[in-house]
Amino acid sequence: MTHTLHRKGTTENLQQDYVIFSMTAKGFNEAGSRGALEKLLRILNKYDVANTGDMKTGNKFIVDKEIIFQNIQDTSIVHAVFTDRNQVAQALKELKEADLGVSVIVSGIVEHVDEACREAGLNRHTVEYSVGIRGNLTKLPEDEILEVTTMCGHGMVSQHLVRQMILDIKRGRWSGQEAAELLATPCVCGVFNPVRAQLLLEELAEIWCCDEV
């Protein structure tokens, strides 16, 4: 899975951004996996998650979490976003003990994810790296905007909406938290991190002039 692989940022602000998610494999362990996926997502949501969701139903900012749990299907992909590496380790340890029979993927700075796995008594199986963006890059927004938009791996958070949120924060229409949570709503899967987004938006609102947004 690669939709959480391309999050752009600095070593500092990516330390507050981890995604744990799971999906099953068609023809291998998909059939009858609904119960395992629900148990997995309920375990993750015992912790202080910044966002959570199922691509079949939506994220916690548009659908009540209990509805998400109840509507998980065999073909679901379930997600939870963490801002604290220690809680990632605790959640992974609990998932190991639950032994649900489904693959678990963790996105984050590799060294930090490795540390969390070791603390949970796990050895990682595979690592995927993003090699960046190739091709005609002239229409890409600034790196600062990409740090926000790439938190939705399916590209559902528009750079134009991000710019509007920065402007609205500057004008006092929205708080940083309100703007970040609004940006989380189009990311149906629930992998957008509104806690990190709030920090990024507030920083940009502080340093950018109105004509830059």
Backbone as ProteinMPNN parsed JSONL, in Angstrom:
{"seq_chain_A": "MTHTLHRKGTTENLQQDYVIFSMTAKGFNEAGSRGALEKLLRILNKYDVANTGDMKTGNKFIVDKEIIFQNIQDTSIVHAVFTDRNQVAQALKELKEADLGVSVIVSGIVEHVDEACREAGLNRHTVEYSVGIRGNLTKLPEDEILEVTTMCGHGMVSQHLVRQMILDIKRGRWSGQEAAELLATPCVCGVFNPVRAQLLLEELAEIWCCDEV", "coords_chain_A": {"N_chain_A": [[0.852, -1.202, 0.0], [0.514, 2.21, -0.817], [-0.632, 4.697, -0.368], [-0.214, 6.243, 1.868], [2.385, 6.854, 1.758], [3.727, 9.03, 0.719], [4.0, 11.345, 2.222], [4.962, 14.581, 2.711], [7.48, 16.455, 4.385], [9.292, 17.758, 7.24], [11.951, 16.342, 9.236], [11.395, 16.995, 11.832], [8.565, 17.774, 11.952], [7.377, 15.478, 10.976], [7.678, 13.684, 12.966], [5.427, 13.685, 14.414], [3.524, 12.21, 13.162], [2.056, 9.38, 12.287], [0.741, 6.536, 10.696], [-1.319, 3.795, 11.183], [-2.52, 0.992, 9.58], [-4.702, -1.403, 7.92], [-5.363, -3.965, 5.555], [-6.903, -6.631, 3.714], [-6.034, -9.492, 1.613], [-7.247, -10.216, -1.541], [-8.611, -13.327, -2.323], [-6.948, -14.587, -0.609], [-6.918, -13.905, 2.313], [-9.178, -12.408, 2.522], [-11.968, -13.083, 2.529], [-14.386, -13.276, 5.021], [-13.044, -11.612, 6.738], [-14.001, -9.396, 8.0], [-14.631, -9.217, 10.781], [-12.107, -9.376, 12.022], [-10.892, -7.048, 11.066], [-12.555, -5.134, 12.18], [-12.064, -5.559, 14.925], [-9.357, -4.876, 14.985], [-9.441, -2.115, 14.319], [-10.922, -1.143, 16.453], [-9.161, -1.679, 18.557], [-7.052, 0.088, 17.899], [-8.365, 2.483, 18.257], [-8.585, 2.713, 20.95], [-6.581, 4.237, 21.772], [-5.1, 7.563, 21.734], [-6.016, 8.736, 19.071], [-5.511, 10.815, 16.211], [-7.026, 10.828, 13.955], [-9.287, 8.632, 12.263], [-10.622, 5.944, 10.311], [-12.509, 4.268, 7.686], [-12.151, 3.409, 4.388], [-14.444, 2.648, 3.094], [-16.567, 3.786, 4.434], [-15.998, 6.274, 5.707], [-14.33, 9.003, 7.503], [-13.637, 9.957, 10.976], [-14.448, 12.565, 11.208], [-16.586, 12.957, 9.625], [-18.322, 10.881, 9.988], [-19.842, 9.111, 12.649], [-17.809, 7.322, 14.945], [-18.651, 4.788, 15.876], [-20.437, 4.02, 13.916], [-18.67, 3.72, 11.801], [-17.201, 1.478, 12.744], [-19.242, -0.475, 12.784], [-19.88, -0.767, 10.116], [-17.775, -1.88, 8.775], [-16.335, -3.882, 6.234], [-15.447, -6.988, 4.52], [-13.797, -6.142, 2.501], [-12.757, -3.762, 3.338], [-10.488, -1.016, 4.105], [-8.847, -0.145, 6.849], [-7.983, 2.544, 9.051], [-5.865, 4.439, 11.287], [-4.623, 7.409, 12.751], [-1.755, 8.436, 14.418], [-0.066, 10.581, 16.763], [1.985, 10.233, 18.451], [4.872, 8.423, 19.045], [5.304, 6.567, 21.095], [2.728, 5.702, 21.735], [2.143, 4.446, 19.364], [3.847, 2.242, 19.54], [2.693, 0.951, 21.775], [0.157, 0.332, 20.769], [0.837, -1.396, 18.661], [1.956, -3.501, 20.111], [-0.316, -4.452, 21.414], [-1.807, -5.263, 19.214], [-0.189, -7.308, 18.277], [-0.502, -9.172, 20.346], [-3.194, -9.688, 20.036], [-3.291, -11.057, 17.632], [-4.643, -11.201, 14.989], [-4.579, -12.107, 12.394], [-4.313, -10.562, 10.104], [-2.559, -8.374, 7.866], [-0.51, -5.675, 9.014], [0.226, -2.329, 8.535], [2.537, 0.294, 8.956], [3.031, 3.682, 8.667], [5.567, 6.13, 8.611], [8.488, 7.895, 9.868], [11.182, 5.873, 9.111], [13.176, 4.915, 10.928], [12.028, 5.542, 13.377], [9.667, 4.097, 13.327], [10.746, 1.552, 13.259], [11.875, 1.486, 15.844], [9.53, 1.557, 17.384], [8.399, -0.881, 16.619], [10.296, -2.706, 17.627], [10.021, -2.215, 20.366], [7.51, -3.234, 20.686], [7.991, -5.862, 20.394], [8.298, -6.844, 17.834], [9.473, -7.721, 14.544], [10.018, -5.914, 11.698], [8.639, -6.616, 8.457], [8.83, -5.671, 5.803], [9.967, -2.795, 3.97], [8.801, 0.117, 2.427], [9.753, 2.774, 0.342], [9.256, 6.191, -0.532], [10.211, 7.656, -3.54], [9.954, 10.237, -4.256], [8.562, 12.872, -6.377], [8.106, 12.651, -9.846], [8.491, 13.852, -13.241], [6.639, 16.479, -14.942], [6.904, 19.139, -12.964], [5.974, 21.668, -12.716], [3.433, 22.599, -12.086], [2.998, 21.988, -9.512], [2.205, 22.849, -6.113], [3.765, 25.022, -3.603], [6.33, 23.66, -1.442], [5.563, 23.885, 1.241], [2.784, 23.882, 1.14], [2.388, 21.374, 0.028], [3.139, 19.793, 2.161], [0.86, 19.718, 3.641], [-1.216, 18.86, 1.837], [-0.316, 16.329, 0.968], [-0.892, 14.658, 3.026], [-3.273, 13.479, 2.535], [-3.496, 10.727, 0.827], [-4.857, 10.115, -1.515], [-5.21, 12.436, -2.823], [-7.348, 14.178, -2.245], [-7.507, 16.498, -0.813], [-7.516, 19.72, -1.567], [-5.079, 22.014, -2.85], [-5.964, 24.593, -3.105], [-8.018, 24.818, -1.263], [-6.507, 24.554, 1.044], [-5.001, 26.927, 0.918], [-7.099, 28.743, 1.219], [-7.899, 28.153, 3.822], [-5.639, 28.997, 5.254], [-5.768, 31.724, 4.756], [-8.235, 32.278, 5.963], [-7.636, 31.726, 8.623], [-5.792, 33.757, 9.103], [-7.494, 35.921, 8.931], [-9.102, 35.523, 11.067], [-11.386, 34.031, 10.891], [-11.534, 31.243, 11.176], [-10.282, 29.075, 13.698], [-7.003, 27.599, 14.09], [-7.307, 24.865, 14.663], [-9.974, 24.374, 13.894], [-9.824, 24.892, 11.139], [-8.005, 22.922, 10.333], [-9.414, 20.561, 10.927], [-11.541, 20.834, 9.209], [-10.223, 20.55, 6.78], [-9.659, 17.875, 7.003], [-11.976, 16.53, 6.366], [-12.485, 15.905, 3.525], [-10.784, 13.767, 3.095], [-11.505, 10.754, 2.874], [-10.657, 8.221, 3.733], [-9.471, 8.625, 6.203], [-6.81, 9.169, 6.84], [-5.627, 11.618, 6.968], [-3.885, 13.951, 8.937], [-5.011, 15.948, 11.315], [-3.924, 17.186, 13.555], [-1.193, 17.603, 13.089], [-1.607, 19.116, 10.773], [-2.822, 21.425, 11.805], [-0.673, 22.674, 13.162], [1.02, 23.192, 10.986], [-0.59, 24.888, 9.386], [-1.04, 27.082, 11.099], [1.533, 28.022, 11.383], [2.115, 28.813, 8.739], [0.134, 30.765, 8.389], [1.122, 32.663, 10.057], [3.534, 33.505, 8.907], [3.168, 33.949, 6.171], [2.212, 36.375, 3.702], [-0.874, 38.014, 2.766], [-1.099, 38.148, -0.045], [0.289, 35.953, -0.835], [-1.277, 33.815, -0.446]], "CA_chain_A": [[0.0, 0.0, 0.0], [1.362, 3.393, -0.969], [-1.343, 5.974, -0.291], [0.304, 7.038, 2.986], [3.832, 6.779, 1.619], [4.315, 10.216, 0.09], [3.811, 12.509, 3.074], [6.12, 15.467, 2.627], [7.654, 17.217, 5.607], [10.62, 17.784, 7.848], [12.149, 15.318, 10.266], [10.752, 17.464, 13.063], [7.101, 17.694, 11.995], [6.928, 14.118, 10.687], [7.713, 12.903, 14.203], [4.07, 13.717, 14.976], [2.647, 11.723, 12.09], [2.168, 7.939, 12.051], [-0.527, 5.906, 10.316], [-1.405, 2.338, 11.258], [-3.711, 0.566, 8.851], [-4.73, -2.808, 7.53], [-6.287, -4.456, 4.528], [-6.7, -8.056, 3.459], [-5.668, -9.825, 0.242], [-8.301, -10.944, -2.255], [-8.251, -14.701, -2.65], [-6.047, -15.154, 0.407], [-7.546, -13.824, 3.642], [-10.234, -11.394, 2.483], [-13.275, -13.641, 2.891], [-14.613, -13.443, 6.437], [-12.083, -10.821, 7.516], [-14.644, -8.222, 8.575], [-14.517, -9.214, 12.238], [-10.729, -9.07, 12.398], [-10.636, -5.639, 10.775], [-13.254, -4.333, 13.193], [-11.315, -5.671, 16.184], [-8.133, -4.098, 14.829], [-9.726, -0.685, 14.393], [-11.334, -0.837, 17.835], [-7.938, -1.636, 19.37], [-6.345, 1.332, 17.605], [-9.116, 3.621, 18.775], [-8.429, 2.807, 22.407], [-5.507, 5.199, 21.986], [-5.442, 8.953, 21.417], [-5.787, 8.876, 17.635], [-5.873, 12.113, 15.643], [-8.045, 10.571, 12.937], [-9.509, 7.215, 12.026], [-11.669, 5.764, 9.32], [-12.553, 3.146, 6.761], [-12.392, 3.987, 3.071], [-15.789, 2.298, 2.649], [-17.592, 4.514, 5.187], [-15.593, 7.658, 5.953], [-13.479, 9.24, 8.665], [-14.363, 10.328, 12.19], [-14.939, 13.934, 11.129], [-17.825, 12.983, 8.84], [-19.177, 9.769, 10.41], [-19.6, 8.67, 14.015], [-16.883, 6.185, 14.954], [-19.361, 3.523, 16.043], [-20.972, 3.674, 12.591], [-17.527, 3.203, 11.048], [-16.939, 0.11, 13.207], [-20.333, -1.379, 12.433], [-20.007, -0.906, 8.668], [-16.575, -2.47, 8.181], [-16.593, -5.01, 5.349], [-14.257, -7.79, 4.215], [-12.958, -5.404, 1.551], [-12.413, -2.459, 3.905], [-9.125, -0.66, 4.504], [-9.098, 0.618, 8.077], [-6.837, 3.399, 9.345], [-5.837, 5.336, 12.443], [-3.474, 8.31, 12.728], [-1.172, 8.691, 15.729], [0.9, 11.675, 16.824], [2.974, 9.902, 19.479], [5.51, 7.154, 18.738], [5.115, 5.63, 22.198], [1.408, 5.092, 21.595], [2.258, 3.515, 18.235], [4.441, 1.016, 20.077], [1.713, 0.292, 22.635], [-0.896, -0.225, 19.91], [1.405, -2.544, 17.951], [2.085, -4.601, 21.073], [-1.649, -5.02, 21.632], [-2.189, -5.966, 17.989], [0.565, -8.561, 18.256], [-1.143, -10.082, 21.294], [-4.514, -10.059, 19.504], [-3.019, -12.057, 16.592], [-5.893, -11.196, 14.231], [-4.43, -12.78, 11.11], [-4.3, -9.619, 8.988], [-1.337, -7.592, 7.788], [-0.552, -4.341, 9.614], [1.181, -1.418, 7.908], [2.786, 1.513, 9.715], [3.731, 4.724, 7.923], [6.247, 7.099, 9.451], [9.935, 7.878, 9.706], [11.521, 4.445, 9.21], [13.907, 4.621, 12.158], [11.111, 5.637, 14.505], [8.757, 2.95, 13.231], [11.545, 0.398, 13.693], [11.954, 1.532, 17.302], [8.216, 1.174, 17.914], [8.243, -2.323, 16.402], [11.149, -3.429, 18.588], [9.413, -2.091, 21.688], [6.33, -4.097, 20.698], [8.42, -7.248, 20.222], [8.065, -7.202, 16.439], [10.466, -7.445, 13.519], [9.305, -5.495, 10.481], [8.765, -7.544, 7.34], [9.147, -4.996, 4.541], [9.96, -1.334, 3.981], [8.596, 0.816, 1.167], [10.197, 4.159, 0.36], [8.851, 7.091, -1.609], [11.37, 8.254, -4.218], [9.626, 11.6, -4.65], [7.66, 13.122, -7.5], [8.811, 12.762, -11.107], [7.699, 14.394, -14.339], [6.497, 17.937, -15.027], [6.61, 19.584, -11.606], [5.732, 23.122, -12.734], [2.117, 22.942, -11.544], [2.915, 21.626, -8.1], [2.26, 23.983, -5.175], [4.954, 25.136, -2.789], [6.56, 22.537, -0.533], [4.801, 24.092, 2.478], [1.408, 23.434, 0.864], [2.445, 19.923, -0.169], [3.209, 19.135, 3.464], [-0.527, 19.531, 4.083], [-2.031, 18.095, 0.89], [0.118, 14.94, 0.825], [-1.435, 13.824, 4.103], [-4.348, 12.694, 1.932], [-2.796, 10.007, -0.222], [-5.638, 10.041, -2.747], [-5.261, 13.762, -3.431], [-8.677, 14.768, -2.089], [-7.384, 17.795, -0.132], [-7.068, 20.651, -2.607], [-4.171, 23.089, -2.462], [-6.727, 25.845, -3.057], [-8.704, 24.831, 0.026], [-5.473, 24.822, 2.044], [-4.72, 28.367, 0.862], [-8.246, 29.446, 1.789], [-7.853, 27.977, 5.272], [-4.591, 29.884, 5.771], [-6.32, 33.079, 4.706], [-9.301, 32.388, 6.968], [-6.981, 31.815, 9.934], [-5.224, 35.103, 9.215], [-8.611, 36.869, 9.091], [-9.812, 35.213, 12.298], [-12.658, 33.342, 10.621], [-11.402, 29.916, 11.737], [-9.087, 28.783, 14.479], [-6.17, 26.61, 13.418], [-7.896, 23.539, 14.834], [-11.179, 24.28, 13.058], [-9.407, 24.819, 9.74], [-7.382, 21.617, 10.11], [-10.448, 19.53, 10.943], [-12.304, 20.987, 7.964], [-9.413, 19.937, 5.726], [-9.675, 16.417, 7.176], [-13.233, 15.916, 5.921], [-12.481, 15.276, 2.196], [-9.932, 12.575, 3.092], [-12.489, 9.79, 3.355], [-10.008, 7.087, 4.401], [-9.136, 8.945, 7.585], [-5.36, 9.187, 7.076], [-5.189, 13.005, 7.118], [-3.54, 14.225, 10.333], [-5.396, 17.328, 11.606], [-3.061, 17.766, 14.594], [-0.03, 18.135, 12.355], [-2.087, 20.158, 9.87], [-3.026, 22.656, 12.578], [0.633, 23.286, 13.387], [1.511, 23.698, 9.706], [-1.428, 26.01, 8.965], [-0.793, 28.23, 11.968], [2.861, 28.548, 11.045], [2.005, 29.511, 7.46], [-0.668, 31.97, 8.593], [1.96, 33.625, 10.768], [4.669, 34.015, 8.116], [2.814, 34.306, 4.797], [1.401, 37.575, 3.455], [-2.153, 37.672, 2.126], [-0.953, 37.952, -1.481], [0.908, 34.659, -1.078], [-2.307, 32.771, -0.369]], "C_chain_A": [[0.881, 1.242, 0.0], [0.641, 4.709, -0.716], [-0.969, 6.804, 0.937], [1.819, 7.202, 2.89], [4.483, 8.104, 1.239], [4.125, 11.486, 0.91], [5.089, 13.334, 3.104], [6.25, 16.25, 3.925], [9.088, 17.211, 6.073], [10.719, 16.659, 8.863], [11.418, 15.703, 11.541], [9.238, 17.263, 13.025], [6.568, 16.312, 11.623], [7.029, 13.204, 11.907], [6.359, 12.884, 14.899], [3.057, 13.107, 14.011], [2.929, 10.253, 11.791], [0.786, 7.404, 11.684], [-0.385, 4.399, 10.466], [-2.663, 1.927, 10.505], [-3.589, -0.883, 8.412], [-5.719, -3.034, 6.403], [-5.969, -5.93, 4.308], [-6.426, -8.278, 1.972], [-6.739, -10.681, -0.406], [-7.803, -12.336, -2.643], [-7.335, -15.347, -1.638], [-6.691, -15.111, 1.784], [-8.652, -12.771, 3.686], [-11.575, -11.937, 2.999], [-13.37, -13.872, 4.402], [-13.716, -12.602, 7.325], [-12.709, -9.631, 8.225], [-14.444, -8.124, 10.083], [-13.121, -8.847, 12.708], [-10.409, -7.599, 12.179], [-11.347, -4.734, 11.78], [-12.499, -4.377, 14.525], [-10.045, -4.838, 16.123], [-8.409, -2.607, 14.994], [-10.189, -0.281, 15.79], [-10.118, -0.786, 18.763], [-7.213, -0.317, 19.142], [-7.049, 2.527, 18.234], [-9.207, 3.652, 20.295], [-7.386, 3.856, 22.768], [-5.955, 6.578, 21.506], [-5.155, 9.217, 19.951], [-6.275, 10.238, 17.144], [-6.961, 11.979, 14.591], [-8.177, 9.07, 12.799], [-10.595, 7.074, 10.988], [-11.533, 4.473, 8.546], [-12.923, 3.721, 5.41], [-13.779, 3.665, 2.519], [-16.86, 3.209, 3.265], [-17.25, 5.982, 5.396], [-14.709, 7.764, 7.177], [-14.286, 9.807, 9.823], [-14.89, 11.751, 12.172], [-16.209, 14.045, 10.278], [-18.811, 11.896, 9.252], [-18.831, 9.417, 11.851], [-18.747, 7.399, 14.011], [-17.599, 4.844, 15.09], [-19.974, 3.069, 14.72], [-19.861, 3.124, 11.706], [-17.267, 1.755, 11.431], [-17.988, -0.868, 12.683], [-20.419, -1.661, 10.935], [-18.745, -1.443, 7.991], [-16.949, -3.724, 7.395], [-15.311, -5.819, 5.142], [-13.272, -7.014, 3.344], [-12.554, -4.03, 2.065], [-10.894, -2.29, 4.027], [-9.286, 0.289, 5.686], [-7.823, 1.328, 8.521], [-6.989, 4.105, 10.686], [-4.531, 6.124, 12.405], [-3.038, 8.614, 14.158], [-0.209, 9.869, 15.652], [2.031, 11.375, 17.797], [3.552, 8.514, 19.217], [5.323, 6.13, 19.85], [3.759, 4.95, 22.127], [1.364, 4.141, 20.399], [2.801, 2.181, 18.734], [3.445, 0.246, 20.939], [0.621, -0.37, 21.806], [-0.391, -1.454, 19.167], [1.561, -3.747, 18.876], [0.739, -5.27, 21.301], [-2.13, -5.779, 20.4], [-1.448, -7.298, 17.871], [-0.102, -9.595, 19.156], [-2.502, -10.561, 20.783], [-4.407, -11.087, 18.39], [-4.246, -12.265, 15.692], [-5.79, -11.832, 12.844], [-4.503, -11.864, 9.905], [-3.004, -8.811, 9.032], [-1.55, -6.209, 8.393], [0.57, -3.507, 8.992], [1.317, -0.181, 8.783], [3.55, 2.482, 8.828], [4.341, 5.714, 8.898], [7.728, 7.091, 9.142], [10.439, 6.471, 10.039], [12.201, 4.11, 10.528], [12.982, 4.623, 13.375], [10.099, 4.487, 14.506], [9.482, 1.683, 13.662], [11.635, 0.329, 15.216], [10.643, 1.079, 17.927], [7.986, -0.328, 17.758], [9.057, -3.122, 17.409], [10.556, -3.383, 19.991], [8.186, -2.99, 21.819], [6.69, -5.571, 20.544], [8.223, -7.76, 18.818], [9.301, -6.925, 15.595], [9.735, -7.083, 12.24], [9.622, -6.454, 9.341], [9.323, -6.867, 6.099], [9.179, -3.494, 4.769], [9.716, -0.831, 2.568], [9.04, 2.264, 1.336], [9.553, 4.931, -0.782], [10.106, 7.7, -2.221], [11.052, 9.655, -4.736], [8.732, 11.668, -5.876], [8.483, 13.324, -8.759], [7.894, 13.341, -12.175], [7.684, 15.907, -14.345], [6.022, 18.456, -13.676], [6.165, 21.043, -11.547], [4.398, 23.516, -12.114], [1.947, 22.528, -10.082], [2.911, 22.882, -7.234], [3.586, 24.0, -4.422], [5.081, 23.925, -1.853], [5.741, 22.662, 0.741], [3.344, 23.652, 2.321], [1.376, 21.917, 0.69], [2.538, 19.177, 1.152], [1.81, 18.872, 4.009], [-1.272, 18.595, 3.135], [-1.618, 16.639, 0.788], [-0.298, 14.063, 1.992], [-2.709, 13.109, 3.675], [-3.76, 12.012, 0.708], [-3.553, 9.868, -1.517], [-5.876, 11.419, -3.369], [-6.6, 14.467, -3.304], [-8.66, 16.119, -1.364], [-6.737, 18.77, -1.1], [-6.09, 21.683, -2.046], [-4.916, 24.418, -2.327], [-7.515, 25.958, -1.747], [-7.706, 25.105, 1.153], [-5.165, 26.318, 2.087], [-5.869, 29.17, 1.489], [-8.252, 29.332, 3.305], [-6.789, 28.863, 5.91], [-5.103, 31.317, 5.82], [-7.391, 33.278, 5.77], [-8.733, 32.433, 8.382], [-6.424, 33.212, 10.149], [-6.319, 36.132, 9.512], [-9.417, 36.611, 10.362], [-11.135, 34.507, 12.101], [-12.666, 31.956, 11.249], [-10.206, 29.887, 12.669], [-8.258, 27.778, 13.693], [-6.75, 25.211, 13.511], [-9.12, 23.362, 13.952], [-10.809, 24.12, 11.586], [-8.821, 23.445, 9.425], [-8.428, 20.506, 10.06], [-11.347, 19.634, 9.721], [-11.542, 20.347, 6.808], [-9.432, 18.415, 5.812], [-10.905, 15.77, 6.546], [-13.179, 15.308, 4.517], [-11.67, 13.993, 2.128], [-10.723, 11.427, 3.706], [-11.845, 8.661, 4.146], [-9.718, 7.358, 5.873], [-7.655, 8.943, 7.874], [-4.804, 10.613, 7.19], [-5.006, 13.298, 8.607], [-3.87, 15.679, 10.675], [-4.543, 17.985, 12.686], [-1.819, 18.375, 13.94], [-0.456, 19.27, 11.433], [-2.292, 21.478, 10.602], [-1.705, 23.394, 12.79], [1.167, 23.907, 12.096], [0.729, 24.928, 9.26], [-1.15, 27.258, 9.794], [0.564, 28.856, 11.684], [2.807, 29.338, 9.74], [1.193, 30.794, 7.59], [0.142, 33.071, 9.268], [2.986, 34.271, 9.845], [4.305, 34.433, 6.699], [2.014, 35.608, 4.768], [0.133, 37.157, 2.715], [-2.006, 37.422, 0.627], [-0.267, 36.647, -1.838], [-0.116, 33.533, -1.031], [-3.509, 33.121, -1.212]], "O_chain_A": [[1.87, 1.315, 0.728], [1.263, 5.764, -0.842], [-1.373, 7.963, 1.034], [2.459, 7.642, 3.846], [5.688, 8.269, 1.427], [4.092, 12.584, 0.354], [6.155, 12.844, 3.475], [5.246, 16.664, 4.504], [9.983, 16.72, 5.385], [9.712, 16.097, 9.294], [10.885, 14.845, 12.246], [8.671, 16.662, 13.937], [5.415, 16.002, 11.925], [6.526, 12.081, 11.887], [6.167, 12.148, 15.867], [1.875, 13.449, 14.042], [3.912, 9.921, 11.129], [-0.216, 7.78, 12.293], [0.553, 3.8, 9.941], [-3.746, 2.452, 10.764], [-2.529, -1.501, 8.515], [-6.761, -2.385, 6.316], [-4.895, -6.408, 4.674], [-6.568, -7.358, 1.167], [-7.098, -11.74, 0.109], [-6.723, -12.495, -3.211], [-6.976, -16.517, -1.777], [-6.981, -16.156, 2.366], [-9.02, -12.298, 4.761], [-12.229, -11.296, 3.821], [-12.543, -14.571, 4.987], [-13.63, -12.843, 8.529], [-12.028, -8.928, 8.973], [-14.12, -7.054, 10.598], [-12.96, -8.1, 13.673], [-9.74, -6.973, 13.0], [-10.814, -3.699, 12.182], [-12.319, -3.346, 15.173], [-9.691, -4.168, 17.094], [-7.696, -1.915, 15.722], [-9.873, 0.814, 16.254], [-10.055, 0.059, 19.656], [-6.802, 0.332, 20.104], [-6.401, 3.47, 18.689], [-9.847, 4.54, 20.858], [-7.31, 4.308, 23.911], [-7.041, 6.737, 20.949], [-4.156, 9.856, 19.621], [-7.303, 10.747, 17.591], [-7.73, 12.913, 14.362], [-7.276, 8.322, 13.178], [-11.404, 7.983, 10.802], [-10.59, 3.702, 8.721], [-13.909, 4.449, 5.296], [-14.245, 4.323, 1.589], [-17.933, 3.383, 2.688], [-18.12, 6.843, 5.275], [-14.375, 6.763, 7.811], [-15.472, 10.103, 9.678], [-15.696, 12.118, 13.027], [-16.831, 15.106, 10.221], [-19.992, 11.966, 8.914], [-17.66, 9.424, 12.231], [-18.94, 6.514, 13.178], [-17.185, 3.862, 14.474], [-20.025, 1.873, 14.436], [-20.076, 2.177, 10.949], [-17.127, 0.896, 10.561], [-17.657, -1.95, 12.199], [-20.972, -2.684, 10.529], [-18.66, -1.456, 6.763], [-17.773, -4.525, 7.837], [-14.227, -5.392, 5.538], [-12.06, -7.209, 3.439], [-12.053, -3.212, 1.294], [-10.134, -3.259, 4.048], [-9.8, 1.397, 5.535], [-6.724, 0.791, 8.389], [-8.102, 4.338, 11.158], [-3.475, 5.586, 12.072], [-3.85, 9.0, 14.999], [0.391, 10.125, 14.608], [2.944, 12.187, 17.95], [2.809, 7.534, 19.17], [5.197, 4.937, 19.571], [3.642, 3.761, 22.423], [0.635, 3.149, 20.416], [2.277, 1.12, 18.393], [3.36, -0.979, 20.844], [0.205, -1.492, 22.095], [-1.108, -2.448, 19.054], [1.323, -4.883, 18.465], [0.65, -6.496, 21.373], [-2.784, -6.815, 20.522], [-2.014, -8.294, 17.418], [-0.249, -10.757, 18.775], [-2.915, -11.688, 21.056], [-5.312, -11.902, 18.208], [-4.812, -13.357, 15.64], [-6.809, -12.068, 12.194], [-4.733, -12.334, 8.791], [-2.43, -8.594, 10.098], [-2.638, -5.642, 8.295], [1.721, -3.941, 8.935], [0.322, 0.334, 9.294], [4.605, 2.137, 8.296], [3.715, 6.091, 9.889], [8.178, 6.364, 8.257], [10.159, 5.943, 11.115], [11.843, 3.128, 11.178], [13.136, 3.809, 14.285], [9.729, 3.974, 15.562], [8.908, 0.836, 14.348], [11.492, -0.741, 15.808], [10.641, 0.308, 18.886], [7.443, -0.973, 18.655], [8.569, -4.099, 17.977], [10.581, -4.376, 20.718], [7.857, -3.452, 22.911], [5.812, -6.433, 20.56], [8.008, -8.954, 18.608], [10.078, -6.016, 15.889], [8.92, -7.863, 11.748], [10.71, -7.023, 9.264], [10.188, -7.421, 5.42], [8.499, -2.979, 5.656], [10.348, -1.297, 1.62], [8.74, 2.901, 2.346], [9.333, 4.389, -1.865], [10.968, 8.203, -1.5], [11.791, 10.198, -5.558], [8.216, 10.655, -6.348], [9.453, 14.083, -8.751], [6.671, 13.325, -12.032], [8.595, 16.548, -13.821], [4.874, 18.239, -13.289], [5.997, 21.598, -10.461], [4.242, 24.649, -11.661], [0.878, 22.7, -9.497], [3.547, 23.875, -7.585], [4.42, 23.108, -4.583], [4.098, 23.264, -1.521], [5.271, 21.656, 1.273], [2.746, 23.116, 3.254], [0.447, 21.254, 1.152], [2.065, 18.045, 1.256], [1.599, 17.914, 4.752], [-1.895, 17.634, 3.585], [-2.466, 15.781, 0.545], [-0.084, 12.852, 1.96], [-3.181, 12.22, 4.384], [-3.55, 12.646, -0.326], [-2.954, 9.532, -2.539], [-6.645, 11.554, -4.321], [-6.957, 15.272, -4.164], [-9.68, 16.805, -1.308], [-5.552, 18.656, -1.414], [-6.248, 22.163, -0.924], [-4.534, 25.268, -1.522], [-7.661, 27.047, -1.193], [-8.028, 25.81, 2.109], [-5.079, 26.907, 3.165], [-5.638, 30.149, 2.198], [-8.572, 30.296, 4.001], [-7.008, 29.42, 6.986], [-4.896, 32.031, 6.802], [-7.447, 34.33, 6.407], [-9.288, 33.108, 9.25], [-6.559, 33.787, 11.229], [-6.097, 37.092, 10.25], [-10.313, 37.385, 10.699], [-11.925, 34.394, 13.038], [-13.683, 31.531, 11.796], [-9.225, 30.598, 12.45], [-8.749, 27.174, 12.74], [-6.694, 24.45, 12.545], [-9.289, 22.315, 13.327], [-11.406, 23.314, 10.873], [-9.106, 22.871, 8.374], [-8.329, 19.603, 9.229], [-11.862, 18.622, 9.246], [-12.135, 19.682, 5.958], [-9.243, 17.736, 4.803], [-10.879, 14.582, 6.226], [-13.787, 14.257, 4.315], [-11.845, 13.205, 1.198], [-10.624, 11.161, 4.904], [-12.421, 8.188, 5.126], [-9.718, 6.44, 6.692], [-7.254, 8.741, 9.02], [-3.621, 10.786, 7.48], [-5.849, 12.945, 9.432], [-3.081, 16.567, 10.355], [-4.445, 19.211, 12.733], [-1.453, 19.518, 14.214], [0.247, 20.275, 11.319], [-1.967, 22.539, 10.068], [-1.638, 24.61, 12.614], [1.703, 25.016, 12.11], [1.322, 25.906, 8.805], [-1.038, 28.358, 9.253], [0.719, 30.076, 11.74], [3.392, 30.418, 9.646], [1.528, 31.802, 6.968], [-0.119, 34.258, 9.075], [3.278, 35.458, 9.982], [5.047, 35.192, 6.075], [1.244, 35.903, 5.683], [0.076, 36.084, 2.114], [-2.709, 36.576, 0.075], [-0.236, 36.262, -3.007], [0.141, 32.431, -1.516], [-4.471, 32.354, -1.264]]}, "name": "protein", "num_of_chains": 1, "seq": "MTHTLHRKGTTENLQQDYVIFSMTAKGFNEAGSRGALEKLLRILNKYDVANTGDMKTGNKFIVDKEIIFQNIQDTSIVHAVFTDRNQVAQALKELKEADLGVSVIVSGIVEHVDEACREAGLNRHTVEYSVGIRGNLTKLPEDEILEVTTMCGHGMVSQHLVRQMILDIKRGRWSGQEAAELLATPCVCGVFNPVRAQLLLEELAEIWCCDEV"}
